[in-house]
């Protein structure tokens, strides 16, 4: 909380002139990223530079945001989340309407309507994306080559690869408890029945539905086969791959930077492939997406500055620069990905009808349900067994939440 208090003081002393559209933009964020190169480019393109202030841990940042946004001295722009957490701020009239920005961006072909849906609350749009990341499977190229494996095209092929890797003492897939315990539930449910996945997120289906139980039993079988890494390991997944302990890691395209930071080189040490569907579905293989949001603050004296920057950040020039800095896949199809790996991935994902995109479980699920689900999934991966009690625990939380929405 000390960090949050310091942040409030810092932003208060640097408030810009009301309605200014050029100058230095106060940018509060919870990202351990270098925004310097992007700030230099925006200063050149639209005469706005960033004054980024990063606040960690997340609890301190959240406290700062909720305290500062009600004042005119609030930062002109800040990072936040989509889904239920965005709706909470919208309901309190704390974030600026960005509907006109989205209308122009979609009409210009800079962003898809699928992404716009993530930023829509009560029929209007709020905030804009820093990035939109597709969930793919990262794989250890050297380990695959060592055992004569190729990136799989089907679920059955991926399971065959897993069996070979397990037979040589390598954990085929990374798994974790805690924050990331939802990952394999997401992959298995959406990959089996995407509509069921969506119905769970919206409260239209029960977690105790026999179809969900069947998916959990499939997850349990994979656990029994020994296909997952130790979910309680304190070693970062990138390091586990570097050490040859795990061969495949499901994550968003932002994870590429993390691999590079531990010395694994794109193209030489690691590659990516789209995660095959468990069962073929009309519309193509499901691909999860997540997004990092920036919001212009409704009551800030720098609101107009924040809105102008938000619009620029969605442009091809900005997204190309951001991809170069972060090494990930730009969401603007007119932008240039910085690596051949992601250039190829971008072309593949743009193949109409081959893939359908859905919102990552962490963002699609209401916060009270998510909190319980992460606890239950953690219990399941650390003590695999009959999934019934874990699913009932989540369903109880879901029933309580959705009952309050009727």
Secondary structure, DSSP 8 states (H G I E B T S, - for coil): -HHHHHHHHHHHTT---TT--SEEEEEEE------HHHHHHHHHHHSEEEEEEE--SHHHHHHHHHHHTTSTTS-SEEEE-STHHHHHHHHTT-B-B-HHHHHHHHHTTSS-HHHHHHTEETTEEB-EEEEEEEEEEEEEHHHHHHTT----SSHHHHHHHHHHHHHTT-EEE---SGGGTTHHHHHHHHHH-HHHHHHHHHTSS-TTSHHHHHHHHHHHHHHHTT-B--TT--S-HHHHHHTTSEEEEEEETTHHHHHHHTT--BTTTEEEE----SS--TT-EEEEEEEEEEEEBTT-TTHHHHHHHHHHHTSHHHHHHHHHHH-S--SSTTS--SSHHHHHHHHHHTSTTTEEEEE-HHHHS-HHHHHHHHHHHHHHHHS---THHHHHHHHHHHHHHHHTT-
